[in-house]
Amino acid sequence: MPFFSNESILNDWITFLGKPIIAPLVSVVVSFFTLGYARGFNIEELNQFMSACLAPTASIILIIGAGGVFKNVLITSGVGGIYCKPHPLKFHQFRIL
């Protein structure tokens, strides 16, 4: 039995906050307040920290996302099915005696 119906505003908010782009954004903003302002960092120190930490993370996420897009391009174009078929040559033919 659900705690709230599918048509409720609470369900809409929970669905929105659970989206893959929104959830990390919310966690970063909450960490600024809990780990930044609450510990006495000013806005300039938080900006330096954000620039130093989030830039490498963004490049990693970009590379992973590009790999996922490339996988979908291979599957949609049919090229992925070609590479998944078993090769007629056996492994033992490549052994060096």
C-alpha positions as CSV (number, residue, x, y, z in Angstrom):
1,M,0.0,0.0,0.0
2,P,1.6,3.3,-1.1
3,F,1.9,6.2,1.3
4,F,0.6,8.6,-1.3
5,S,-1.2,8.4,-4.7
6,N,0.5,8.7,-8.1
7,E,-1.4,11.9,-8.7
8,S,-0.1,13.7,-5.6
9,I,2.2,16.7,-5.6
10,L,4.5,14.8,-3.2
11,N,4.9,12.0,-5.8
12,D,5.8,14.6,-8.5
13,W,8.5,16.2,-6.2
14,I,10.0,12.8,-5.3
15,T,10.1,11.8,-8.9
16,F,11.7,15.1,-9.8
17,L,14.4,14.9,-7.1
18,G,15.1,11.3,-8.1
19,K,16.1,12.1,-11.6
20,P,19.7,11.3,-12.5
21,I,20.6,14.9,-13.2
22,I,18.8,16.5,-10.3
23,A,19.8,14.2,-7.5
24,P,23.6,14.9,-7.8
25,L,22.9,18.6,-8.2
26,V,20.9,18.6,-5.0
27,S,23.6,16.7,-3.1
28,V,26.3,19.2,-4.2
29,V,24.1,22.2,-3.1
30,V,23.4,20.6,0.2
31,S,27.0,19.8,0.7
32,F,27.9,23.5,0.2
33,F,25.6,24.4,3.0
34,T,26.4,21.6,5.4
35,L,30.2,21.3,4.8
36,G,30.9,24.8,3.6
37,Y,28.9,27.6,5.3
38,A,28.3,25.6,8.5
39,R,32.1,25.2,8.9
40,G,32.9,28.8,8.3
41,F,34.0,28.9,4.7
42,N,33.1,32.0,2.7
43,I,31.9,32.1,-0.8
44,E,35.3,32.6,-2.4
45,E,36.7,29.5,-0.6
46,L,33.8,27.5,-1.7
47,N,34.2,28.7,-5.3
48,Q,37.8,27.7,-5.3
49,F,37.0,24.3,-3.9
50,M,34.2,23.8,-6.4
51,S,36.5,24.7,-9.3
52,A,39.2,22.4,-8.1
53,C,36.9,19.4,-7.5
54,L,34.0,19.5,-9.9
55,A,35.9,20.2,-13.1
56,P,37.7,16.7,-13.1
57,T,34.4,15.1,-12.1
58,A,32.6,16.7,-14.9
59,S,35.1,15.5,-17.5
60,I,34.7,11.9,-16.2
61,I,30.9,12.1,-16.4
62,L,31.2,13.5,-19.9
63,I,33.4,10.7,-21.1
64,I,31.1,8.0,-19.5
65,G,28.1,9.6,-21.1
66,A,29.8,9.7,-24.5
67,G,30.5,6.0,-24.2
68,G,26.9,5.3,-23.5
69,V,25.8,7.4,-26.5
70,F,28.3,5.6,-28.7
71,K,27.0,2.2,-27.5
72,N,23.5,3.2,-28.5
73,V,24.7,4.4,-31.9
74,L,26.3,1.0,-32.5
75,I,23.2,-0.9,-31.4
76,T,20.8,1.3,-33.4
77,S,22.8,1.2,-36.6
78,G,23.1,-2.6,-36.4
79,V,26.9,-2.6,-36.2
80,G,26.7,-4.0,-32.6
81,G,25.0,-7.1,-33.9
82,I,27.9,-7.8,-36.3
83,Y,30.4,-7.9,-33.5
84,C,28.3,-10.0,-31.2
85,K,28.1,-13.0,-33.7
86,P,30.6,-15.8,-33.0
87,H,33.6,-15.7,-35.3
88,P,34.1,-18.7,-37.6
89,L,37.8,-19.0,-36.6
90,K,38.5,-20.9,-33.4
91,F,40.9,-19.8,-30.7
92,H,43.2,-22.8,-31.1
93,Q,44.1,-21.7,-34.6
94,F,45.9,-18.7,-33.2
95,R,48.1,-20.6,-30.7
96,I,51.8,-20.4,-31.2
97,L,53.4,-23.8,-31.0
